Amino acid sequence: MLRILLIDDEPPAREEIQRLLADHPEIAIVGEAGSVTAARRRLRKAADYDLVLLDIQLIGGSGFDLVPDVHPDAHIIFITAHEQHALRAFEVNAVDYLLKPVTADRLAQSLQRAHQQAQLPGPVRTHDTRPPFAATDSVLVRGNEGAEFVPLEDIAAIESQQNYSCVHLTSGRDILVLKPLKAWIDELPEPQFALIRRGTLVNLAHVTAVRHGLVTLPELTITGLRAPIPASRRQWAEIRNRI
């Protein structure tokens, strides 16, 4: 049973979330609050919750102001109508970030991730412990020009560059990030993403053509990449039926 605190300053919004949560018998709402003051009092009252569904804009302040008051073993899902707060939400290790109006499917995905996180010893969420992303998720990418929130569907391929990796977007833009390819492999969902050769991870949804030579390796044309990428024979044998 996942115990939830619901914090939102709009009663209709709380009622809608309650309605959606009613379809999940594995969760229980153990409390509510509609302002920063009331929420802080409830958060500190007892550690009887596993997850906080937390609106960002509240009466008396911001949901971010309440993060230090959430007990150490609990997790947070931010809910808001304002997309610009997404980067900061993940900076404070939120399980997920939901935009209003929240849909039943999107909430179900977040609850699934929260259940997975609840199996961990505390809210430590690094690339070694975070549950794999879903195909509809976005990922926080930190490049030389700063951090940005990138939908997984916009990633065409990722290539290893020692301790770094180059994220190729379908738009043709590349982002160099300080993150090894192994971390991406652990996080990104299968069968959407697959290794096509050592050091190259590809979003198979963006493979637009495959060229076979008599003696050469198969070459994959991928949306956003300037040149085809050859696949190793071993990896091609494993993924060819998935394209």
Protein Blocks (a to p, Z undefined) as FASTA:
>chain_A
ZZdddddfbfklmmmmmmmmmmmmkbccfbdcfbfklmmmmmmmpccbfbdcddfbdghi
afklmmmmpcfkbccddddfbfklmmmmmmnopabdcdddddfklmmmmmmmmmmmmmpg
cjadcfklgccddfkbccddddfkoccdddfklpmbdcdehjaccdddfkopacdddddf
klmmmmpccfkbccfbehiacdfklpcbdcddfkbccddddehiabdcdddfklmmmmmm
mZZ
